[in-house]
Amino acid sequence: MLNYIFKRFGRLFLVLFGASLLSYFLVVHSGDPLQDLRESTDADAEYQMELRAEQLNLMLPWTDQYYLPWYERYWDWLTGVLGCLDPTDSIIGVCDWGTTINGGDVTAQIANAAAVSLRLVLIATLLAIVLGVLTGIISALRQYSVFDYSMSFVMFLFWSLPLFWAAVIAKEYLAIRYNDWMADPHFAPTTILIVAVLLAIAIPTIIGGSSRRRIATGAVMFFYTCTVMPFLDHIHFMEQPRLGTGFIAIAAIVLAVGFTAMIAGIHNLKVLYCGLAVAALGVVSYFLTWNLMRGAESYLLPLGLFLLTIAICLAIGRIFGGYAKGQATAVTVLTGILISGIILLDHYMYTWPGLLSAKPRPIRTVGASTPNLRADDFWVVSLDQLTQLWLPTLVIMLTSLATYTRYTRSSMLEVIQQDYIRTARAKGVTERTVVLKHAFRNAMIPLATLVAFDFAGLIGGAIIVERVFGWNSMGTMFITGLSNVDPAPVMAVIVFTGGIAVLFNFIADILYAVLDPRIRV
């Protein structure tokens, strides 16, 4: 296995070297970086030309020739990136990504731009994987049902949407018009009726069952929506939202019971008790950590509490799970993660009035955060960043969601028709075990490649979304550098995205060997 990993890891550097060499050659020959100064009528145009030539390493110091050979410029750039010996400080490992055409530090720029782009793409990818895989599995198990046909139509619709068009539509309806509605947030009777009808159609389609069951479920959802939405309007929920202790407690119990039924079976009492114990601890911790969380000044405290939650869930599953400690651990960890998310959501809902007082139009359509936001509270600033993040994330997630759903459905349909699946069912293995243990693991092998390519592709595709929403990140950095024939920022973006691509392909190769041991040899 180690030899397999080392061989794959060695190829990673060869691919990156070849990609960087070709990219640098194309960038430096894409235009003349001195063209604007050659055509300038300024008196100091010649001096500015000499400064820029020196800045871009274009001028030989002992001649009047302006351009160095491209391979010498590439070597100078490469030695800086790899970390060469600094003769002044005698330090090895200091990486220098160069400077821009205006003298800016590319290392600092790519660090800031990459943080913004990764924050966007990583969240969108994780959501797309979770929702896409779940939807694909259900579609495969309910092949040719109303749910399958509905999901196929919706996913093909999302997949065919032009990214820039979807971003513009989301910006118009989910930001600009939503901000207008927040000036007086009330549900009109027509809106309530439309939402009730849509839920009355969607929920029975997802749940499935006989025609009588779907009609009954639709009727219940219709009257429930017509009752709840006016009540939420009456209590001004859109201005002062809260989940409350009762909702968190009920959600925790439902999660524990649901994950137990899905992973181990509701009759496995050891696993069920472990899940319910985590649910009870989650509700108790909600009260115990409230003041501590409200006093947070950075993401370190919520992150530390989340890691502590995972450790406690692992301990409960491993210690009290008994013979089913593997299944108990899965139930406790999943329950703990989602309860933590619900508690975090309640904190942000509690912060919503503070954000509205600092920023009456909560969703900005330009930028990743609100400049000069008059708020010193960490929760208000963090919530502002999330409100700027959710629209670009939604657009990228929807376009990627269709791919994961269709690939998962196709892979699951192929696997469940295999002989070993029919054998497992004939031996009396439960359907839950057949789906999760036998079919799902083998269906994940093709998806490992998809995740690797999709994540790298989304970083490049996010450039369009970033431009629509005015994010100053890698998209802006790449386009500006290419327009100015400035190789340093362009190469920083290319190497970073290329590194992400080969890294995730390397992870996919390892996942192949984990999912199918035959691949190791």
Sequence and secondary structure as in RCSB ss.txt:
>XXXX:A:sequence
MLNYIFKRFGRLFLVLFGASLLSYFLVVHSGDPLQDLRESTDADAEYQMELRAEQLNLMLPWTDQYYLPWYERYW
DWLTGVLGCLDPTDSIIGVCDWGTTINGGDVTAQIANAAAVSLRLVLIATLLAIVLGVLTGIISALRQYSVFDYS
MSFVMFLFWSLPLFWAAVIAKEYLAIRYNDWMADPHFAPTTILIVAVLLAIAIPTIIGGSSRRRIATGAVMFFYT
CTVMPFLDHIHFMEQPRLGTGFIAIAAIVLAVGFTAMIAGIHNLKVLYCGLAVAALGVVSYFLTWNLMRGAESYL
LPLGLFLLTIAICLAIGRIFGGYAKGQATAVTVLTGILISGIILLDHYMYTWPGLLSAKPRPIRTVGASTPNLRA
DDFWVVSLDQLTQLWLPTLVIMLTSLATYTRYTRSSMLEVIQQDYIRTARAKGVTERTVVLKHAFRNAMIPLATL
VAFDFAGLIGGAIIVERVFGWNSMGTMFITGLSNVDPAPVMAVIVFTGGIAVLFNFIADILYAVLDPRIRV
>XXXX:A:secstr
 HHHHHHHHHHHHHHHHHHHHHHHHHHHTSS TTHHHHT   TTHHHHHHHHHHHTT S TTSS     HHHHHH
HHHHHHH EEETTTTEEEE    B TTS BHHHHHHHHHHHHHHHHHHHHHHHHHHHHHHHHHHHHTTTSHHHHH
HHHHHHHHHHS HHHHHHHHHIIIIIHHHHHHTS    HHHHHHHHHHHHHHHHHHH   HHHHHHHHHHHHHHH
HHHHHHHHHTTTTTS   HHHHHHHHHHHHHHHHHHHHT TT HHHHHHHHHHHHHHHHHHHHTHHHHHT  STH
HHHHHHHHHHHHHHHHHHHH GGGHHHHHHHHHHHHHHHHHHHHHHHHHHHHHHHHHH SS   SSSSS TT   
  HHHHHHHHHHHHHHHHHHHHHHHHHHHHHHHHHHHHHHTTSHHHHHHHHTT  HHHIIIIIIHHHHHHHHHHH
HHHHHHHHHHHHHHHHHHTT  SHHHHHHHHHHTT HHHHHHHHHHHHHHHHHHHHHHHHHHHHH GGGG 
